[in-house]
Amino acid sequence: MKALKQADADLPKEARKSAKDSAKVGAQAAKAKGKSLGSVQGKSAPAIRASGAGGAAAIILGSSARPYAIGAEMGSKQGYRKKQFDEWKGQITPNAFDGSWGYFLGPALRENQDTIENMWKSGIEDLVERVFPD
């Protein structure tokens, strides 16, 4: 970020905004998917938010008001017997777009991968073009 700031004082702020905008696409899709599932997933949907801190796109699941949100997304190895959570849906892989983890956030990311990636790449390319014009 320091190099971006040296090139143009507004670039770090714009990089964060661009990253957050691409994360918002995934967050909105995950909220909609969670709400459509109802039950504990629907109650957990408002706990999803986008972040662009440090110029990285991130989607955050969880809040103190909805401590059950992670269980709603990932399920439980024990909880499904008590019907609190659905059956365990696996571990998040190093690449969040891979695997079959999750009930609403994971599937929403996989379904919207191209849009999220293209939006993020376009934002970065615009910033690079400003720093290194042809």
C-alpha positions as CSV (number, residue, x, y, z in Angstrom):
1,M,0.0,0.0,0.0
2,K,2.9,2.3,0.7
3,A,4.0,2.1,-3.0
4,L,0.5,2.9,-4.1
5,K,0.3,5.9,-1.9
6,Q,3.6,7.2,-3.2
7,A,2.3,6.9,-6.8
8,D,-1.0,8.6,-5.9
9,A,-2.4,9.4,-2.4
10,D,-5.9,8.2,-3.3
11,L,-4.8,4.8,-4.7
12,P,-4.8,2.8,-1.4
13,K,-8.3,4.0,-0.6
14,E,-9.5,3.1,-4.2
15,A,-7.8,-0.4,-3.9
16,R,-9.7,-1.0,-0.7
17,K,-13.0,0.1,-2.3
18,S,-12.4,-2.0,-5.4
19,A,-11.7,-5.1,-3.2
20,K,-14.7,-4.5,-1.0
21,D,-17.0,-4.0,-4.1
22,S,-16.0,-7.4,-5.4
23,A,-16.5,-9.0,-2.0
24,K,-20.0,-7.4,-1.8
25,V,-21.1,-9.4,-4.8
26,G,-20.3,-12.7,-2.9
27,A,-21.7,-11.4,0.3
28,Q,-25.0,-10.4,-1.2
29,A,-25.3,-13.7,-3.0
30,A,-24.6,-15.6,0.2
31,K,-27.1,-13.6,2.1
32,A,-29.8,-14.4,-0.5
33,K,-28.9,-18.1,-0.5
34,G,-29.0,-18.3,3.3
35,K,-32.4,-16.5,3.5
36,S,-33.7,-18.9,0.8
37,L,-32.7,-21.9,3.0
38,G,-34.6,-20.6,6.0
39,S,-34.1,-22.2,9.4
40,V,-30.8,-21.3,11.1
41,Q,-29.2,-20.5,7.8
42,G,-31.8,-17.8,7.2
43,K,-31.3,-16.4,10.7
44,S,-27.5,-16.3,10.0
45,A,-27.6,-14.5,6.7
46,P,-27.4,-11.0,8.2
47,A,-24.1,-12.0,9.8
48,I,-22.4,-11.9,6.4
49,R,-20.5,-8.7,5.5
50,A,-17.9,-7.7,2.9
51,S,-14.5,-6.1,3.7
52,G,-11.8,-4.5,1.7
53,A,-9.3,-4.0,4.5
54,G,-5.7,-3.9,3.3
55,G,-6.8,-4.0,-0.4
56,A,-7.8,-7.7,-0.1
57,A,-11.4,-8.8,-0.8
58,A,-12.9,-10.6,2.1
59,I,-16.3,-11.9,3.1
60,I,-16.8,-12.2,6.9
61,L,-19.3,-14.6,8.5
62,G,-20.2,-14.1,12.1
63,S,-21.2,-11.6,14.7
64,S,-21.7,-11.5,18.4
65,A,-25.5,-11.1,17.7
66,R,-25.4,-14.4,15.7
67,P,-22.9,-16.7,17.3
68,Y,-24.5,-19.7,15.6
69,A,-23.6,-18.4,12.1
70,I,-20.5,-20.6,11.6
71,G,-22.4,-23.7,12.7
72,A,-25.2,-22.8,10.3
73,E,-22.7,-22.5,7.4
74,M,-20.5,-25.5,8.2
75,G,-22.8,-27.8,10.0
76,S,-21.7,-30.0,12.9
77,K,-20.3,-33.5,13.4
78,Q,-22.5,-33.9,16.5
79,G,-25.1,-31.1,16.3
80,Y,-27.2,-32.6,13.5
81,R,-28.2,-35.4,15.8
82,K,-29.9,-32.8,18.0
83,K,-31.2,-30.9,15.0
84,Q,-29.4,-27.7,16.0
85,F,-27.2,-27.7,12.9
86,D,-27.3,-29.7,9.7
87,E,-24.7,-32.4,9.0
88,W,-21.0,-31.3,8.7
89,K,-20.1,-29.9,5.3
90,G,-16.3,-30.0,5.4
91,Q,-13.4,-27.8,5.9
92,I,-12.7,-24.6,3.9
93,T,-9.9,-25.2,1.5
94,P,-7.0,-22.7,0.9
95,N,-8.9,-21.5,-2.2
96,A,-12.4,-20.6,-0.9
97,F,-13.8,-21.3,-4.4
98,D,-12.8,-25.0,-4.2
99,G,-14.4,-27.9,-2.5
100,S,-17.9,-28.6,-1.4
101,W,-17.9,-26.9,2.0
102,G,-20.7,-24.9,3.4
103,Y,-24.5,-24.5,3.1
104,F,-24.9,-20.9,1.8
105,L,-21.6,-18.9,1.8
106,G,-19.5,-21.6,0.1
107,P,-22.1,-22.5,-2.6
108,A,-22.7,-18.7,-3.3
109,L,-19.0,-18.1,-3.8
110,R,-18.7,-21.0,-6.2
111,E,-21.7,-20.0,-8.2
112,N,-20.4,-16.4,-8.5
113,Q,-16.7,-17.1,-8.8
114,D,-16.3,-15.6,-12.3
115,T,-18.2,-12.4,-11.5
116,I,-16.2,-11.9,-8.2
117,E,-12.8,-12.6,-9.8
118,N,-13.5,-10.5,-12.9
119,M,-14.7,-7.5,-10.9
120,W,-11.6,-7.7,-8.6
121,K,-9.2,-8.1,-11.5
122,S,-10.8,-5.2,-13.4
123,G,-10.5,-2.9,-10.4
124,I,-6.8,-3.8,-9.9
125,E,-6.1,-3.4,-13.7
126,D,-7.6,0.1,-13.5
127,L,-5.4,1.1,-10.6
128,V,-2.3,-0.4,-12.4
129,E,-3.2,1.6,-15.5
130,R,-3.3,4.8,-13.5
131,V,0.2,4.1,-12.0
132,F,1.7,2.9,-15.3
133,P,-0.1,4.5,-18.2
134,D,0.9,3.5,-21.7
